[in-house]
Amino acid sequence: MNLYRIEIDRSLCSGFGTCEDLAPHLIQIDDSGVAALRVGETDDELALEAAASCPMGAIAVYDLESGKQAA
């Protein structure tokens, strides 16, 4: 089981909301209309799907063990 760290570059986010639709327990669209983390680390692979779904490339997911970007 991999453990991931999620990062959001809020300056890139346009608030499409696909990430929240895919992983609402990990990411939310906040009151300012951009993505915000609910959790920073997870073993849930939906984090990878949420990052891949972002049309702006605002979400990055890193494998904590290797430190390499996973999505």
Summary of the structure (lengths in Angstrom):
residues: 71
radius of gyration: 11.0
end to end distance: 16.1
largest distance: 34.1
contacts: 202
relative contact order: 0.34
helix: 18%
strand: 27%
